[in-house]
């Protein structure tokens, strides 16, 4: 006869064994997934930190989400996504070091860099090591033949600038425009293309040579001569998120009453903290989603992002796309996992449902008009106006 103590002991051992079996089964299931590393090389510190931080956070939130639902099936294998990051501090030399790190880790797909000189600097490393990278940088030579490894991750200033100027001409009566830019290669390049676009549309450019250093704290001497000209529109070419509110505040406190715009994405929280109501009316390129067109999946992404970081950056409406483009293209051609030439071939005819937009919107590669080849992801061109701490949609366009 088995006593009660022996019975309880047997049941306990059985329960432990069952738990151990369940844990082992779960561990085995998780172990079955391979790991797909996707890199990020870009700026996450300094005045332009908001650009890269938005990238990294978007990638991590999306990767965690995909891993949570079981990973990503590519061909016959299922992968967990691992994000490998490198802060280049907006320094081209560090960007090169970051891309070399990605090559050493066998990573073939990288998001970033976020600025023109960094994206140009890493090109030789990417091409030599079979890396496709998705910069948020505008030089056309990165995306036109013979270059083929860079894919523009957003709408370029020479695509959004003319659209903004034309809209303001037709709807706000803008006739004169002034440009001011940081004395760095990226903003100066964006200023030059903006000036050319404005002149092509018939705008009178009243100032195009005014510059400032990125570590400037008092913008009054820079803005005073521009404000005296009283242009209908003041364009802050390539302005970093940390500098935008300072420039806006300076212009408004000097009495400027006209419109202010930028072709670079901005951070609503930074604008509110740095300029408050003086930033009302500021026009910039926003994230590639508005409340009117967001899908339930986009709403969930925003919710997950906010829960993870305690805040949301509207620019992440655009930055969320790069990881999905990489994954969906690999799904379309699993041979591209280790062969970027296969990835390039697939880009020519690739399309997949856009999870972030309502309706029949598709993920696809564009850029034929600007670059002569498909080296740009298709995201809605959302132009926004800042008002009372948040961005409101001004209009939506698209790029071929």
C-alpha positions as CSV (number, residue, x, y, z in Angstrom):
1,X,0.0,0.0,0.0
2,X,1.4,3.4,-1.0
3,X,1.1,6.0,1.7
4,X,0.0,9.6,1.2
5,X,3.5,11.0,1.5
6,X,4.8,8.8,-1.3
7,X,1.9,9.7,-3.5
8,X,2.5,13.5,-3.0
9,X,6.2,13.0,-3.8
10,X,5.3,11.1,-7.0
11,X,2.9,13.8,-8.1
12,X,5.5,16.5,-7.3
13,X,8.1,14.7,-9.4
14,X,5.6,14.4,-12.2
15,X,4.8,18.1,-12.1
16,X,8.4,19.0,-12.1
17,X,9.0,16.7,-15.0
18,X,6.1,18.2,-16.9
19,X,7.4,21.7,-16.3
20,X,10.8,20.7,-17.4
21,X,9.4,19.1,-20.5
22,X,7.4,22.2,-21.4
23,X,10.4,24.5,-20.8
24,X,12.6,22.2,-22.9
25,X,10.0,22.2,-25.6
26,X,9.8,26.0,-25.6
27,X,13.5,26.3,-25.6
28,X,13.8,23.8,-28.4
29,X,11.2,25.7,-30.5
30,X,13.1,29.0,-29.9
31,X,16.4,27.4,-30.7
32,X,15.0,26.3,-34.1
33,X,14.9,29.9,-35.2
34,X,18.0,31.2,-36.9
35,X,19.1,34.8,-36.3
36,X,19.1,37.4,-39.0
37,X,21.3,40.4,-38.1
38,X,20.3,43.8,-39.5
39,X,22.6,46.7,-38.9
40,X,22.3,50.4,-38.2
41,X,25.1,52.9,-38.7
42,X,24.0,56.5,-37.9
43,X,23.9,59.4,-35.6
44,X,22.4,58.9,-32.1
45,X,24.2,61.7,-30.3
46,X,24.7,65.4,-30.7
47,X,22.4,68.0,-32.4
48,X,21.1,65.5,-35.0
49,X,20.6,62.7,-32.6
50,X,16.8,62.6,-33.1
51,X,17.3,61.4,-36.7
52,X,19.2,58.2,-35.8
53,X,17.5,57.6,-32.5
54,X,14.2,57.4,-34.4
55,X,15.8,54.9,-36.8
56,X,17.1,52.6,-34.0
57,X,13.9,52.8,-31.9
58,X,11.7,52.0,-34.9
59,X,13.9,49.1,-35.9
60,X,14.0,47.6,-32.4
61,X,10.3,48.0,-31.8
62,X,9.5,46.3,-35.1
63,X,12.1,43.5,-34.6
64,X,10.7,42.8,-31.1
65,X,7.2,42.7,-32.5
66,X,8.1,40.2,-35.2
67,X,10.1,38.0,-32.8
68,X,7.2,38.0,-30.4
69,X,4.9,36.5,-33.0
70,X,7.3,33.7,-33.9
71,X,9.9,35.3,-36.1
72,X,10.1,35.8,-39.9
73,X,9.8,32.9,-42.3
74,X,12.2,33.4,-45.3
75,X,12.3,30.4,-47.6
76,X,12.4,27.2,-45.5
77,X,13.9,28.9,-42.5
78,X,12.4,31.0,-39.7
79,X,14.5,33.9,-38.3
80,X,14.6,36.0,-35.2
81,X,15.6,39.6,-36.1
82,X,18.6,41.0,-34.2
83,X,19.4,44.8,-34.6
84,X,23.1,45.6,-34.4
85,X,23.7,49.4,-33.9
86,X,26.6,51.8,-34.2
87,X,26.6,55.5,-33.3
88,X,28.7,57.3,-35.9
89,X,28.3,60.6,-34.0
90,X,27.7,62.3,-37.4
91,X,31.4,61.7,-38.2
92,X,32.2,60.2,-41.6
93,X,35.3,58.4,-40.2
94,X,33.2,56.8,-37.5
95,X,30.6,55.9,-40.1
96,X,33.3,54.0,-42.0
97,X,34.3,52.2,-38.8
98,X,30.7,51.3,-38.2
99,X,30.2,49.8,-41.7
100,X,33.5,47.9,-41.3
101,X,32.1,46.5,-38.0
102,X,29.0,45.3,-39.9
103,X,31.1,43.6,-42.5
104,X,33.1,41.8,-39.8
105,X,29.9,40.5,-38.3
106,X,28.7,39.2,-41.7
107,X,25.8,41.7,-41.9
108,X,24.6,42.3,-45.5
109,X,21.8,44.8,-44.8
110,X,22.3,48.1,-42.9
111,X,20.0,51.1,-42.2
112,X,21.8,54.5,-42.3
113,X,23.8,56.7,-42.2
114,X,21.6,59.7,-41.6
115,X,23.7,62.4,-43.3
116,X,25.2,63.0,-46.7
117,X,28.9,62.8,-46.0
118,X,28.5,59.7,-43.8
119,X,26.5,57.9,-46.5
120,X,29.1,58.8,-49.1
121,X,32.0,57.8,-46.9
122,X,30.7,54.3,-46.3
123,X,30.1,53.5,-50.0
124,X,33.4,51.8,-50.7
125,X,33.1,49.6,-47.6
126,X,29.6,48.6,-48.5
127,X,30.4,47.8,-52.1
128,X,33.6,45.9,-51.3
129,X,31.8,43.8,-48.7
130,X,28.5,43.1,-50.3
131,X,26.3,45.3,-48.1
132,X,23.1,47.0,-49.2
133,X,22.5,50.1,-47.1
134,X,19.5,52.4,-46.7
135,X,20.8,56.0,-46.0
136,X,18.7,59.0,-45.1
137,X,20.9,61.2,-47.2
138,X,20.3,63.0,-50.5
139,X,23.3,63.1,-52.9
140,X,22.1,61.6,-56.2
141,X,25.5,60.0,-56.9
142,X,24.8,57.5,-54.2
143,X,21.7,56.2,-56.1
144,X,22.6,56.7,-59.7
145,X,24.7,54.2,-61.8
146,X,27.3,53.0,-61.4
147,X,26.4,53.1,-57.7
148,X,23.9,50.4,-56.8
149,X,24.3,49.4,-53.1
150,X,22.5,52.4,-51.5
151,X,18.7,52.7,-51.3
152,X,17.3,56.1,-50.3
153,X,15.1,55.5,-47.2
154,X,12.9,58.6,-47.4
155,X,11.8,61.4,-49.7
156,X,14.7,63.6,-50.8
157,X,14.7,67.4,-50.4
158,X,14.9,67.9,-54.2
159,X,11.6,65.9,-54.3
160,X,9.8,67.5,-51.4
161,X,11.3,71.1,-51.8
162,X,9.6,71.8,-55.1
163,X,6.3,70.3,-53.9
164,X,6.4,72.5,-50.8
165,X,7.3,75.7,-52.7
166,X,4.7,75.1,-55.3
167,X,2.0,74.5,-52.7
168,X,2.9,77.7,-50.8
169,X,3.0,79.7,-54.1
170,X,-0.5,78.5,-55.0
171,X,-2.1,78.5,-51.5
172,X,-0.2,81.2,-49.5
173,X,0.8,83.6,-52.2
174,X,4.6,83.1,-51.7
175,X,6.7,85.1,-54.1
176,X,10.0,85.7,-52.4
177,X,12.2,83.2,-50.5
178,X,15.4,83.3,-48.4
179,X,17.7,80.3,-47.5
180,X,19.9,79.8,-44.5
181,X,22.0,76.7,-43.9
182,X,24.6,75.3,-41.5
183,X,28.2,75.6,-42.8
184,X,28.4,71.8,-43.5
185,X,28.3,69.8,-46.7
186,X,24.8,68.3,-46.2
187,X,22.9,71.5,-45.5
188,X,24.8,73.4,-48.1
189,X,24.1,70.8,-50.7
190,X,20.4,70.8,-49.7
191,X,20.4,74.6,-49.9
192,X,21.8,74.6,-53.4
193,X,19.2,72.2,-54.7
194,X,16.5,74.2,-52.9
195,X,17.7,77.4,-54.5
196,X,17.7,75.8,-57.9
197,X,14.2,74.4,-57.4
198,X,12.8,77.8,-56.2
199,X,14.3,79.6,-59.2
200,X,12.9,77.0,-61.6
201,X,9.4,77.6,-60.1
202,X,9.8,81.4,-60.7
203,X,10.3,82.4,-57.0
204,X,12.6,85.4,-56.3
205,X,15.5,84.2,-54.1
206,X,16.5,87.2,-52.0
207,X,19.1,85.4,-49.9
208,X,21.1,82.2,-50.5
209,X,24.6,82.7,-49.0
210,X,23.8,83.0,-45.2
211,X,25.3,80.3,-43.1
212,X,26.0,79.4,-39.4
213,X,28.1,77.0,-37.4
214,X,26.2,74.0,-35.9
215,X,27.4,74.9,-32.4
216,X,26.0,78.5,-32.6
217,X,23.9,79.5,-29.6
218,X,23.0,83.1,-30.6
219,X,21.4,83.2,-34.0
220,X,20.5,86.9,-33.9
221,X,23.5,88.0,-36.0
222,X,22.7,85.4,-38.6
223,X,19.0,86.1,-38.8
224,X,19.0,89.9,-38.6
225,X,20.0,90.6,-42.2
226,X,17.6,88.0,-43.5
227,X,14.7,89.3,-41.4
228,X,15.3,92.8,-42.8
229,X,14.6,91.5,-46.3
230,X,11.2,90.2,-45.1
231,X,10.9,87.2,-47.5
232,X,7.6,85.5,-47.8
233,X,9.3,82.2,-47.0
234,X,12.4,81.4,-45.0
235,X,13.9,78.0,-45.7
236,X,16.1,76.3,-43.1
237,X,18.0,74.0,-45.4
238,X,19.0,70.7,-43.9
239,X,18.4,72.0,-40.4
240,X,19.2,69.6,-37.5
241,X,16.4,69.1,-35.0
242,X,18.3,70.8,-32.2
243,X,19.0,73.9,-34.3
244,X,15.5,74.3,-35.8
245,X,13.8,75.8,-32.7
246,X,16.7,78.2,-32.1
247,X,16.5,79.6,-35.6
248,X,12.8,79.8,-35.5
249,X,12.8,81.6,-32.1
250,X,15.5,84.0,-33.3
251,X,13.6,84.9,-36.5
252,X,10.3,85.4,-34.7
253,X,11.8,87.5,-31.9
254,X,13.4,89.7,-34.5
255,X,9.9,90.4,-35.9
256,X,9.8,88.0,-38.9
257,X,6.1,87.4,-39.8
258,X,6.5,85.2,-42.9
259,X,6.4,81.4,-43.4
260,X,9.3,79.1,-42.3
261,X,9.9,75.7,-43.7
262,X,12.5,72.8,-43.9
263,X,12.8,69.7,-46.1
264,X,14.3,67.7,-43.2
265,X,12.1,65.8,-40.7
266,X,11.8,67.3,-37.3
267,X,10.9,66.4,-33.7
268,X,7.7,67.9,-32.3
269,X,8.9,67.6,-28.7
270,X,12.2,69.4,-29.5
271,X,10.3,72.2,-31.3
272,X,7.9,72.6,-28.5
273,X,10.5,72.7,-25.8
274,X,12.8,75.0,-27.7
275,X,10.4,77.4,-29.4
276,X,6.9,76.8,-28.1
277,X,4.2,78.7,-29.8
278,X,6.8,80.6,-31.8
279,X,7.1,77.4,-33.9
280,X,3.4,77.4,-34.8
281,X,3.1,77.4,-38.6
282,X,6.6,75.8,-39.2
283,X,6.4,73.5,-42.2
284,X,8.5,70.4,-42.6
285,X,8.5,66.9,-44.1
286,X,6.7,64.7,-41.7
287,X,6.5,61.0,-41.1
288,X,5.0,58.8,-43.9
289,X,1.7,58.4,-42.2
290,X,-1.2,60.5,-41.0
291,X,-4.1,59.7,-38.8
292,X,-6.3,59.7,-41.9
293,X,-4.4,56.9,-43.7
294,X,-2.9,54.8,-40.9
295,X,-3.7,51.1,-40.8
296,X,-4.4,49.3,-37.5
297,X,-0.9,47.9,-37.7
298,X,0.5,51.4,-37.8
299,X,-1.5,52.3,-34.8
300,X,-0.2,49.3,-33.0
301,X,3.4,50.2,-33.9
302,X,2.9,53.7,-32.5
303,X,1.4,52.2,-29.3
304,X,4.3,49.8,-28.9
305,X,6.9,52.5,-29.6
306,X,5.3,54.8,-27.1
307,X,5.1,52.1,-24.5
308,X,8.8,51.1,-25.0
309,X,10.2,54.7,-24.9
310,X,7.7,56.9,-23.2
311,X,7.3,59.1,-26.2
312,X,6.8,59.0,-30.0
313,X,8.6,60.7,-32.8
314,X,6.5,61.5,-35.8
315,X,9.5,60.8,-38.0
316,X,9.3,57.1,-37.1
317,X,6.2,57.0,-39.4
318,X,8.9,57.0,-42.1
319,X,11.7,55.2,-40.3
320,X,9.7,52.1,-39.6
321,X,9.7,51.2,-43.3
322,X,13.3,50.2,-44.0
323,X,13.3,47.0,-41.9
324,X,10.1,45.9,-43.5
325,X,11.5,46.5,-47.0
326,X,14.6,44.5,-46.2
327,X,12.6,41.6,-44.7
328,X,9.9,41.5,-47.4
329,X,12.4,41.6,-50.2
330,X,14.3,38.7,-48.6
331,X,11.0,36.8,-48.4
332,X,10.5,37.4,-52.1
333,X,13.9,35.9,-52.9
334,X,15.5,33.9,-50.0
335,X,18.7,33.6,-52.0
336,X,19.4,37.3,-51.2
337,X,20.0,36.4,-47.5
338,X,23.7,36.1,-48.3
339,X,23.8,37.5,-51.8
340,X,23.0,41.2,-52.3
341,X,23.1,40.8,-56.1
342,X,20.0,38.7,-55.8
343,X,18.5,41.4,-53.6
344,X,19.2,44.0,-56.4
345,X,17.5,41.8,-59.0
346,X,14.5,41.3,-56.9
347,X,14.1,45.1,-56.4
348,X,13.2,45.5,-60.1
349,X,9.8,43.8,-59.8
350,X,9.3,43.6,-56.0
351,X,5.9,44.5,-54.5
352,X,4.2,43.6,-51.2
353,X,1.2,44.9,-49.3
354,X,2.0,48.0,-47.3
355,X,1.1,47.1,-43.7
356,X,1.1,50.7,-42.5
357,X,-1.4,52.3,-44.9
358,X,-5.1,51.7,-45.3
359,X,-6.4,50.3,-48.6
360,X,-4.4,48.9,-51.5
361,X,-1.0,50.7,-50.9
362,X,2.1,48.7,-51.8
363,X,5.7,48.5,-50.7
364,X,7.8,48.9,-53.9
365,X,11.0,50.5,-55.0
366,X,11.0,53.7,-56.9
367,X,13.5,56.4,-58.1
368,X,13.5,56.0,-61.9
369,X,12.7,59.7,-62.4
370,X,15.4,60.9,-60.0
371,X,18.1,58.3,-60.3
372,X,17.5,56.3,-63.5
373,X,17.1,53.1,-61.4
374,X,15.0,51.8,-58.5
375,X,17.1,52.9,-55.6
376,X,14.5,54.5,-53.3
377,X,11.7,53.0,-51.1
378,X,8.2,54.2,-51.8
379,X,6.7,56.1,-48.8
380,X,4.0,58.7,-48.8
381,X,5.4,62.3,-49.0
382,X,3.7,63.8,-46.0
383,X,4.2,67.6,-45.5
384,X,3.2,68.8,-42.1
385,X,2.6,72.1,-40.2
386,X,3.5,72.4,-36.5
387,X,0.8,73.7,-34.2
388,X,0.6,73.7,-30.4
389,X,3.1,70.9,-29.8
390,X,2.1,68.6,-32.6
391,X,2.3,68.2,-36.4
392,X,-0.8,68.5,-38.5
393,X,-0.9,67.3,-42.1
394,X,-0.7,70.0,-44.7
395,X,-0.7,67.8,-47.8
396,X,0.3,64.4,-49.1
397,X,2.2,63.6,-52.3
398,X,4.2,60.7,-53.8
399,X,7.5,60.1,-55.6
400,X,8.0,58.1,-58.8
